[in-house]
Amino acid sequence: MVALRRALMALVAGGGILTASAAAASPQVVSFRGGYYPGTIVVKTTERKLYLVMGEGVAVRYPVGVGRAGKQWSGTARIDGKYRNPAWAPPADVKRDNPSLPSVIPGGAPHNPMGVAALTLTGGEYAIHGTNKPSSIGGYVSYGCIRMFNQDITDLYERVSVGTPVVVTR
């Protein structure tokens, strides 16, 4: 187990994912317990952290922004799509609260809230995605989506595939 953790830390650090300035930020290889299969994404809403389970006792941890009060959810889903620079169409509840929003914001637009990539989830209008507001990471900020720093969603995007299980806990 210690050897696996060291190998994973070397893989993450050696792959250029961590820099000296980002080493204390994200992503981080950490100890993780919970009985999830390797490859599972676990979002712990109360921690505002996303974990990609790498093996028994080890995960890659990323800071995230999660649903604000009344917009949080928990349960299981799977990644059903992977998109680079996705366009964004505000869901009905977002549009209702912000009627001046356009019907679609093109991918790559500076005010597109999806950032550089999105992993859409089965069972609803939620996604794990980047953000154009990095100051929102670590907060209760969304309508239920999981927000990540753009560099973190890029890293996660490369590590997972369509069908990856996602577990969101409160």
RASULNOR-V833837 format. One line per field, one symbol per residue. phi: phi as a letter, one per 20 degrees, with the letter a starting at -180 (. if undefined). psi: psi as a letter, one per 20 degrees, with the letter a starting at -180 (. if undefined). burial: 1 if it has 9 or more other ideal C-beta (glycine too) atoms within 8 Angstrom, else 0. Layout:
phi=???
psi=???
burial=???
//
This chain:
phi=.fffffffffffffemfddgfegeebfcecfbcqmefgnfecddgfelcdddfdrfncbedcfbdcffgndfbbqcbcfdaccelffcdffgfffffcfefffbdffnffeffemeabdfdfnrdebdbfbecgfefndecdepfdecggffffffgfedcgogfccdde
psi=ggggggghggggghjjhprghihieqrpprqpqikqqqippponghhlqppophaojpqppqqrqaprpijqrqaqaqpiqppplqrpoprghghghmiiqrhppqqiqhjoiibiqqoqqqjakqrpraqjmhiipirniajiroqqqhhghgggghirrpipqpppq.
burial=00011001100100000100010001101101000000011111100111111100111111111111001110001110011001110100011000001000101000011110111110000111111000011001111111111101111110010001111110
//
